[in-house]
Amino acid sequence: MAARKKNVIGPVIPGHIGIIMDGNRRWAKKHGLPYAAGHAKGAEVFQRTIRYCEKIGIKAVSVYAFSTENWARPKDEVEVILSLLRRYLSDAFGFRNENIRICFIGERSPLGEEISALMGEIEDFSKNHNGLTLNVAVNYGGRQEILSAAKTLAHDVNSGITELDMVDEAHFERLMYTSDSPPLDMIIRPGGELRISNFLLWQCAYSEFIFSETLWPDFTTDDLDMAIDEFNKRTRRFGSV
């Protein structure tokens, strides 16, 4: 990506960005460190990035922390990730005294009672915060989310709560985990991979995609600035000419 250019007017700041935090394992291997060091460094970068997003006026950030597919990783690495998650949840990711509303998206029951309870506590104490909304995707998959919404809709129609003829895209959108967030403007994926890996499949229909070779633990606020610069160079037609 090109270096950040000065703009007298200023860039358009995306309302909602998604971040696939990829490359922790490869960063650790590159530096001759255990997987745990890569995930710990990635968590530090996550905190710094979210604070910067809040500072520059982004309204919502959705981060991919642990996917439904990540359970297939080696058992010891999964435990490292969950252990780090417990630690950062206990500290509310370090955002306890900041005006950030934290929400968790994904299926919680496989994560166990302790983690699920911590998630609920964080959502409860931050629910009235009116700054940036942080959606943390844990045990999340885009197909799973759409299937869950479809099941809810089917139940509501069968129960007479919703009339089938009244169902449209806007109605289905309200069943998505991120229904309280603005439309997803952009997805950033560091780490060099060129795919979205089952992340926010419904929400990303008209999102801009920014791919970077930078591994997530090396991701900086300058990288985010450059992604926003690239976003501003795009012409968003939403299907029109």
DAVENUR-V526539 format. One record per residue. N is the residue number from 1. RES is the residue in one letter. NEAR is the number of other ideal C-beta (glycine too) atoms within 12 Angstrom. Layout:
BEGIN
((N/RES/NEAR) (N/RES/NEAR))
END
This chain:
BEGIN
((1/M/22) (2/A/12) (3/A/11) (4/R/20) (5/K/17) (6/K/10) (7/N/14) (8/V/6) (9/I/8) (10/G/14) (11/P/25) (12/V/21) (13/I/29) (14/P/36) (15/G/26) (16/H/36) (17/I/45) (18/G/45) (19/I/46) (20/I/42) (21/M/46) (22/D/38) (23/G/33) (24/N/41) (25/R/30) (26/R/25) (27/W/32) (28/A/25) (29/K/17) (30/K/17) (31/H/18) (32/G/10) (33/L/18) (34/P/19) (35/Y/30) (36/A/24) (37/A/23) (38/G/33) (39/H/39) (40/A/26) (41/K/30) (42/G/40) (43/A/34) (44/E/26) (45/V/32) (46/F/34) (47/Q/29) (48/R/25) (49/T/36) (50/I/41) (51/R/26) (52/Y/27) (53/C/38) (54/E/28) (55/K/19) (56/I/24) (57/G/21) (58/I/39) (59/K/28) (60/A/39) (61/V/49) (62/S/49) (63/V/46) (64/Y/41) (65/A/42) (66/F/40) (67/S/32) (68/T/28) (69/E/19) (70/N/33) (71/W/22) (72/A/11) (73/R/20) (74/P/14) (75/K/13) (76/D/14) (77/E/25) (78/V/25) (79/E/19) (80/V/28) (81/I/34) (82/L/30) (83/S/22) (84/L/31) (85/L/37) (86/R/24) (87/R/21) (88/Y/33) (89/L/33) (90/S/19) (91/D/20) (92/A/28) (93/F/35) (94/G/22) (95/F/30) (96/R/19) (97/N/14) (98/E/24) (99/N/19) (100/I/35) (101/R/30) (102/I/41) (103/C/33) (104/F/37) (105/I/41) (106/G/38) (107/E/25) (108/R/28) (109/S/13) (110/P/20) (111/L/30) (112/G/19) (113/E/13) (114/E/18) (115/I/32) (116/S/24) (117/A/19) (118/L/29) (119/M/36) (120/G/20) (121/E/20) (122/I/31) (123/E/27) (124/D/17) (125/F/19) (126/S/28) (127/K/16) (128/N/12) (129/H/23) (130/N/14) (131/G/24) (132/L/35) (133/T/36) (134/L/43) (135/N/40) (136/V/44) (137/A/40) (138/V/41) (139/N/32) (140/Y/41) (141/G/30) (142/G/35) (143/R/21) (144/Q/27) (145/E/35) (146/I/25) (147/L/20) (148/S/25) (149/A/29) (150/A/19) (151/K/15) (152/T/24) (153/L/27) (154/A/18) (155/H/15) (156/D/21) (157/V/20) (158/N/13) (159/S/11) (160/G/10) (161/I/15) (162/T/20) (163/E/14) (164/L/14) (165/D/8) (166/M/14) (167/V/21) (168/D/14) (169/E/15) (170/A/12) (171/H/21) (172/F/25) (173/E/24) (174/R/20) (175/L/27) (176/M/35) (177/Y/37) (178/T/40) (179/S/25) (180/D/22) (181/S/30) (182/P/26) (183/P/30) (184/L/37) (185/D/35) (186/M/41) (187/I/39) (188/I/43) (189/R/36) (190/P/37) (191/G/31) (192/G/18) (193/E/22) (194/L/16) (195/R/17) (196/I/29) (197/S/28) (198/N/24) (199/F/41) (200/L/44) (201/L/27) (202/W/33) (203/Q/36) (204/C/32) (205/A/23) (206/Y/20) (207/S/33) (208/E/31) (209/F/28) (210/I/34) (211/F/26) (212/S/30) (213/E/19) (214/T/28) (215/L/29) (216/W/40) (217/P/34) (218/D/28) (219/F/38) (220/T/21) (221/T/21) (222/D/20) (223/D/33) (224/L/37) (225/D/31) (226/M/25) (227/A/41) (228/I/34) (229/D/27) (230/E/26) (231/F/29) (232/N/25) (233/K/20) (234/R/21) (235/T/10) (236/R/18) (237/R/9) (238/F/13) (239/G/7) (240/S/7) (241/V/5))
END
